[in-house]
Amino acid sequence: MANWELKNCCKHDQVVFITFVGVSFVVILSLWRTVLLTPFKLITVFLHETSHALACKLTCGHVEGIQVHADEGGATHTRGGIYCVILPAGYLGSSFWGLLFILASTKLLTARIAAGCLILALFIVLFVAKNWLLRGLCIGFIIFLAIIWVLQELTHVRILRYAILFIGVMNSLFSVYDIYDDLISRRVNSSDAEKFADICPCPCNGVGWGVIWGILSFIFLCGSMYLGLVILS
């Protein structure tokens, strides 16, 4: 039975979970503008664009291609589908992927499943990628995850769960920061939120939608940490 009240918190696994999340926060924020985090930033951009693509497919549209750029931008080229579903799917999808990866990291089996699904997604995107940077990113992360997985299974270096947890924290933080940077602190007229404000009948501009999406992303982040502790209790 789930320990929703988190009674007798915190056990060893919960302490390790909280500590690693906290250390990941500090490392990510400290190295945010360095090249060391660039591959992980680009993988979050990839998941952001993948979320647009999935929303397009789920609303009966056609995905013509996905791009990830060196400046940490990206684009998903779609035709058809429901635009008001596709547009918010990028930012909110990144938060959702972050939540899934964080929860998957709590057990070795689910971490293996998450790693396998990410490898499969990267492999599929190789065939719809519109630029060589994204193709290289896919190949690089497939090799990275494969090495981590082999080390997990054949050696005493058991870090697959922590790799998945770091990717989850990175996605969650990047989503919240990107929403603030692109939609709240400065207005990018071509942003998803500005486009969404143009087609949504609600009396809310791009900044307003940025605030709403930012709050939802922060809720996803907090919820993932709480649920992770519940699972580990």
Phi, psi and chi 1 to 4 in degrees:
 res  aa     phi    psi   chi1   chi2   chi3   chi4
   1 MET       -  135.1 -169.6  171.4  180.0      -
   2 ALA   -64.7  138.1      -      -      -      -
   3 ASN   -94.6   73.6  179.7   16.8      -      -
   4 TRP   -65.2  -28.0  -62.1  108.7      -      -
   5 GLU   -82.8   -3.9  -64.7   86.6    9.0      -
   6 LEU    54.3   46.0  -66.8  177.5      -      -
   7 LYS   -67.3  145.8  -65.5  177.9  179.8  177.6
   8 ASN    60.6   27.4  -58.6  -42.7      -      -
   9 CYS   -77.5  132.9 -175.3      -      -      -
  10 CYS  -132.8  135.4  -67.5      -      -      -
  11 LYS   -80.6  176.4  -60.7  176.7 -178.1  176.5
  12 HIS   -56.5  -48.8  175.7  -96.3      -      -
  13 ASP   -62.3  -36.3  -72.3  -15.2      -      -
  14 GLN   -68.8  -39.7  -67.9  170.8  -48.7      -
  15 VAL   -63.6  -43.5  171.7      -      -      -
  16 VAL   -62.4  -42.2  171.7      -      -      -
  17 PHE   -60.8  -51.4  175.7   77.0      -      -
  18 ILE   -62.7  -43.4  -65.4  171.2      -      -
  19 THR   -62.3  -44.8  -58.1      -      -      -
  20 PHE   -67.0  -39.0 -170.2   85.7      -      -
  21 VAL   -62.7  -44.5  169.9      -      -      -
  22 GLY   -62.4  -44.2      -      -      -      -
  23 VAL   -64.0  -39.6  170.1      -      -      -
  24 SER   -62.0  -41.9  -63.1      -      -      -
  25 PHE   -56.0  -51.0  -91.7   61.8      -      -
  26 VAL   -63.8  -45.5  173.4      -      -      -
  27 VAL   -62.5  -46.2  169.3      -      -      -
  28 ILE   -63.6  -46.8  -70.0  168.6      -      -
  29 LEU   -68.9  -34.8  -66.2  176.4      -      -
  30 SER   -70.4  -36.0  -60.4      -      -      -
  31 LEU  -103.4   15.6  -57.7  178.5      -      -
  32 TRP   -53.7  -43.1 -170.8  -94.8      -      -
  33 ARG  -100.2   21.9  -59.7 -168.0 -178.0  -80.8
  34 THR  -106.8  162.3   69.4      -      -      -
  35 VAL   -71.3  -16.3  -64.3      -      -      -
  36 LEU   -61.6  -32.4  -65.0  174.6      -      -
  37 LEU   -93.0   -5.8  -78.4 -174.0      -      -
  38 THR   -54.4  -47.0  -62.3      -      -      -
  39 PRO   -59.1  -38.7  -23.2   34.1      -      -
  40 PHE   -72.3  -33.9  -69.0   95.8      -      -
  41 LYS   -64.1  -42.5  -75.4 -175.9  177.5 -178.8
  42 LEU   -66.8  -33.4  -67.0  177.9      -      -
  43 ILE   -70.1  -30.3 -157.0   67.2      -      -
  44 THR   -72.2  -35.1   61.2      -      -      -
  45 VAL   -63.8  -40.3  174.7      -      -      -
  46 PHE   -58.1  -45.8  157.3   75.1      -      -
  47 LEU   -68.4  -33.6  -70.4  170.0      -      -
  48 HIS   -59.9  -49.9  174.0  107.1      -      -
  49 GLU   -68.8  -35.1  -59.6  -56.4  -27.2      -
  50 THR   -62.0  -35.7  -61.6      -      -      -
  51 SER   -64.1  -41.4  -60.5      -      -      -
  52 HIS   -58.6  -45.0  -76.8  -52.3      -      -
  53 ALA   -63.9  -42.9      -      -      -      -
  54 LEU   -63.9  -41.1  -71.9  173.9      -      -
  55 ALA   -62.9  -37.6      -      -      -      -
  56 CYS   -63.1  -47.8  175.3      -      -      -
  57 LYS   -63.0  -41.7  -79.0  -66.8 -173.3 -178.6
  58 LEU   -67.8  -20.7  -70.0  172.7      -      -
  59 THR  -106.5   25.6   54.7      -      -      -
  60 CYS    68.0   29.5  -57.7      -      -      -
  61 GLY   -97.7 -177.9      -      -      -      -
  62 HIS  -122.7  130.2  175.1   69.9      -      -
  63 VAL   -93.4  118.8  179.4      -      -      -
  64 GLU   -90.9  -21.0  -62.0 -178.2  -22.4      -
  65 GLY   168.3  161.8      -      -      -      -
  66 ILE  -128.8  139.3  -61.9  174.2      -      -
  67 GLN  -128.3  143.6  -70.8  179.5  -47.7      -
  68 VAL  -126.4  129.9  171.4      -      -      -
  69 HIS  -106.3  157.5  -57.2  137.8      -      -
  70 ALA   -64.0  -24.0      -      -      -      -
  71 ASP   -84.5   15.5   62.4   -2.8      -      -
  72 GLU    70.9   20.3  -61.3  166.2   16.5      -
  73 GLY   -99.3  175.9      -      -      -      -
  74 GLY  -164.6  171.9      -      -      -      -
  75 ALA  -153.8  142.3      -      -      -      -
  76 THR  -120.8  121.1  -58.4      -      -      -
  77 HIS   -95.4  115.6  -55.3  -78.2      -      -
  78 THR  -126.2  161.8   63.1      -      -      -
  79 ARG  -138.2  125.5 -173.7  173.3   68.7 -110.5
  80 GLY    80.7 -163.9      -      -      -      -
  81 GLY    81.9  177.9      -      -      -      -
  82 ILE   -98.3  110.0  -58.4  175.1      -      -
  83 TYR   -62.1  -38.4 -147.5   38.8      -      -
  84 CYS   -73.2   -9.5   61.7      -      -      -
  85 VAL   -95.5  -38.1  174.2      -      -      -
  86 ILE   -66.6  -42.1  -63.1  170.6      -      -
  87 LEU   -62.2  -51.0  -75.8  171.5      -      -
  88 PRO   -75.8   -9.9   26.3  -33.4      -      -
  89 ALA   -64.9  -25.8      -      -      -      -
  90 GLY   -64.7  -59.6      -      -      -      -
  91 TYR   -67.8  -46.6  -72.2  114.7      -      -
  92 LEU   -70.2  -32.3  -61.8 -178.2      -      -
  93 GLY   -64.5  -39.9      -      -      -      -
  94 SER   -59.9  -42.2  -66.8      -      -      -
  95 SER   -64.4  -39.3  -61.7      -      -      -
  96 PHE   -66.1  -42.7  179.3   70.5      -      -
  97 TRP   -62.5  -40.3  -67.8  122.3      -      -
  98 GLY   -58.2  -45.3      -      -      -      -
  99 LEU   -60.3  -46.1 -179.5  146.2      -      -
 100 LEU   -63.0  -43.0  -75.4 -175.0      -      -
 101 PHE   -66.6  -40.2  -77.5  123.7      -      -
 102 ILE   -62.7  -45.4  -70.8  172.3      -      -
 103 LEU   -67.8  -38.3  -63.8 -175.6      -      -
 104 ALA   -63.4  -28.5      -      -      -      -
 105 SER   -71.5  -11.4   73.1      -      -      -
 106 THR   -74.7  -19.4   57.4      -      -      -
 107 LYS  -132.9  145.9  -56.1  -69.9 -177.8 -177.6
 108 LEU   -64.5  -41.2 -179.1   55.8      -      -
 109 LEU   -60.2  -48.3  175.1   60.8      -      -
 110 THR   -69.1  -30.4   49.9      -      -      -
 111 ALA   -65.1  -39.7      -      -      -      -
 112 ARG   -62.8  -43.6  -73.5  177.8  176.7  138.7
 113 ILE   -62.2  -44.6  -67.3  171.3      -      -
 114 ALA   -61.8  -44.6      -      -      -      -
 115 ALA   -63.6  -41.6      -      -      -      -
 116 GLY   -64.2  -42.6      -      -      -      -
 117 CYS   -65.2  -39.9  -70.6      -      -      -
 118 LEU   -66.2  -41.9 -177.0   53.5      -      -
 119 ILE   -61.1  -43.6  -70.3  172.2      -      -
 120 LEU   -62.6  -43.5  178.5   61.2      -      -
 121 ALA   -62.7  -42.6      -      -      -      -
 122 LEU   -63.2  -38.7  -69.6  165.1      -      -
 123 PHE   -65.7  -42.4 -176.9   76.1      -      -
 124 ILE   -64.0  -42.5  -68.3  171.6      -      -
 125 VAL   -66.1  -22.5  168.8      -      -      -
 126 LEU   -53.2  -30.4  -85.2  173.1      -      -
 127 PHE   -91.1  -10.3  -62.3   96.8      -      -
 128 VAL  -117.8    0.3  -63.8      -      -      -
 129 ALA   -64.3  137.9      -      -      -      -
 130 LYS   -97.5   -9.5  -74.0  -74.5 -171.6  178.2
 131 ASN  -142.9  160.5   61.0  -21.2      -      -
 132 TRP   -73.0  -24.0  -80.5  104.4      -      -
 133 LEU   -61.9  -45.0  177.0   64.8      -      -
 134 LEU   -66.6  -39.8  179.1   53.3      -      -
 135 ARG   -62.1  -43.7  -65.4 -173.1 -172.1  104.2
 136 GLY   -64.6  -39.1      -      -      -      -
 137 LEU   -61.8  -44.5  179.2   70.4      -      -
 138 CYS   -61.1  -48.6  -70.2      -      -      -
 139 ILE   -63.0  -43.6  -66.1  169.6      -      -
 140 GLY   -61.3  -43.8      -      -      -      -
 141 PHE   -76.5  -28.8 -102.1   87.2      -      -
 142 ILE   -62.4  -44.9  -72.1  171.8      -      -
 143 ILE   -65.2  -43.7  -66.0  171.6      -      -
 144 PHE   -58.6  -49.6  168.3   74.2      -      -
 145 LEU   -67.7  -35.6  -71.3  169.9      -      -
 146 ALA   -64.0  -41.6      -      -      -      -
 147 ILE   -64.6  -45.2  -69.4  172.5      -      -
 148 ILE   -59.5  -41.1  -65.0  -66.0      -      -
 149 TRP   -66.3  -44.6 -157.3  -29.7      -      -
 150 VAL   -62.3  -43.4  169.1      -      -      -
 151 LEU   -60.2  -39.2  -69.7  173.5      -      -
 152 GLN   -61.8  -42.4  173.7   71.6   37.7      -
 153 GLU   -85.1  -30.8  -58.5  -60.4  -28.9      -
 154 LEU  -112.1   -9.8  -58.9 -178.7      -      -
 155 THR  -131.5 -176.2   73.3      -      -      -
 156 HIS   -90.9    3.8  -65.7  -67.0      -      -
 157 VAL   -86.5   87.9 -177.7      -      -      -
 158 ARG  -102.4   84.5  -54.9 -174.8 -173.8  -79.4
 159 ILE  -122.7   10.8   57.2  173.6      -      -
 160 LEU   -59.8  -44.8 -179.9   62.3      -      -
 161 ARG   -60.7  -40.0  -74.5  176.5   55.1 -163.5
 162 TYR   -73.7  -31.6  -59.3  109.8      -      -
 163 ALA   -65.2  -43.6      -      -      -      -
 164 ILE   -66.0  -39.8  -65.5  -60.8      -      -
 165 LEU   -63.7  -42.3  179.0   54.0      -      -
 166 PHE   -63.2  -42.0 -174.6   82.5      -      -
 167 ILE   -62.5  -38.6  -67.9  172.6      -      -
 168 GLY   -64.8  -46.3      -      -      -      -
 169 VAL   -63.4  -41.3  174.0      -      -      -
 170 MET   -60.5  -44.1 -175.6   72.6 -160.6      -
 171 ASN   -62.8  -44.0  -95.1  -84.9      -      -
 172 SER   -64.8  -46.5  -62.3      -      -      -
 173 LEU   -67.6  -42.0  -87.0 -176.5      -      -
 174 PHE   -62.9  -38.9 -169.2   85.4      -      -
 175 SER   -62.6  -48.3  177.1      -      -      -
 176 VAL   -63.8  -45.1  173.3      -      -      -
 177 TYR   -66.5  -42.4  177.3   84.3      -      -
 178 ASP   -64.9  -38.8 -148.9   31.6      -      -
 179 ILE   -62.2  -45.0  -72.0  172.6      -      -
 180 TYR   -63.0  -46.0  171.6   77.5      -      -
 181 ASP   -69.4  -42.6 -169.6   44.1      -      -
 182 ASP   -87.2  -28.9  -77.6   -6.8      -      -
 183 LEU  -116.3  -20.5  -50.1  179.6      -      -
 184 ILE  -113.8  -55.7  -60.3  173.8      -      -
 185 SER   -70.0  -30.2   68.3      -      -      -
 186 ARG  -145.8  148.9   59.9 -169.8  176.3   94.0
 187 ARG   -97.7  120.5  -66.4 -173.2   66.6  173.7
 188 VAL  -104.1  110.5  178.5      -      -      -
 189 ASN   -61.4  -23.4  -67.2  -31.7      -      -
 190 SER   -94.5    8.4   60.1      -      -      -
 191 SER   -69.0  161.3   70.0      -      -      -
 192 ASP   -59.6  -38.2  -65.3  -21.1      -      -
 193 ALA   -67.2  -41.1      -      -      -      -
 194 GLU   -64.8  -41.9  -68.0  -67.4  -16.4      -
 195 LYS   -64.6  -39.4  -66.6  176.5 -179.1  176.7
 196 PHE   -66.0  -39.7 -172.8   74.3      -      -
 197 ALA   -63.1  -32.7      -      -      -      -
 198 ASP   -68.4  -32.9  -69.9  -21.5      -      -
 199 ILE  -101.5  -15.1   64.3  171.6      -      -
 200 CYS   -83.6  132.9 -178.6      -      -      -
 201 PRO   -71.1   -9.7   26.4  -34.7      -      -
 202 CYS   -70.2  143.3  -57.3      -      -      -
 203 PRO   -77.9   68.3   29.6  -34.2      -      -
 204 CYS  -142.0  130.3 -167.3      -      -      -
 205 ASN   -85.9 -175.9   61.3   13.7      -      -
 206 GLY   -61.5  -38.8      -      -      -      -
 207 VAL   -64.1  -41.4  174.9      -      -      -
 208 GLY   -60.6  -45.1      -      -      -      -
 209 TRP   -66.6  -32.6  -77.6  114.2      -      -
 210 GLY   -62.5  -42.1      -      -      -      -
 211 VAL   -62.8  -45.2  171.9      -      -      -
 212 ILE   -62.0  -47.5  -67.1  170.1      -      -
 213 TRP   -65.4  -35.5  -66.6   -6.2      -      -
 214 GLY   -64.3  -42.3      -      -      -      -
 215 ILE   -62.6  -44.2  -68.0  171.6      -      -
 216 LEU   -62.7  -40.6  -69.7  174.3      -      -
 217 SER   -64.8  -39.8  -66.8      -      -      -
 218 PHE   -66.3  -36.9 -172.6   71.5      -      -
 219 ILE   -63.6  -41.8  -69.5  171.8      -      -
 220 PHE   -57.5  -44.6  -89.5  108.3      -      -
 221 LEU   -63.5  -49.8  174.8   58.2      -      -
 222 CYS   -63.9  -41.4  -65.2      -      -      -
 223 GLY   -62.4  -38.3      -      -      -      -
 224 SER   -66.0  -37.7   64.9      -      -      -
 225 MET   -68.5  -41.9  -67.0  177.2   63.2      -
 226 TYR   -63.7  -48.4  166.6   70.5      -      -
 227 LEU   -64.3  -35.4  -69.3  174.2      -      -
 228 GLY   -60.9  -42.8      -      -      -      -
 229 LEU   -65.8  -37.1  -70.4  172.6      -      -
 230 VAL   -63.0  -46.0  170.5      -      -      -
 231 ILE   -60.9  -39.1  -67.0  170.3      -      -
 232 LEU   -81.4   -8.7  -69.6  168.3      -      -
 233 SER   -77.5      -   64.1      -      -      -
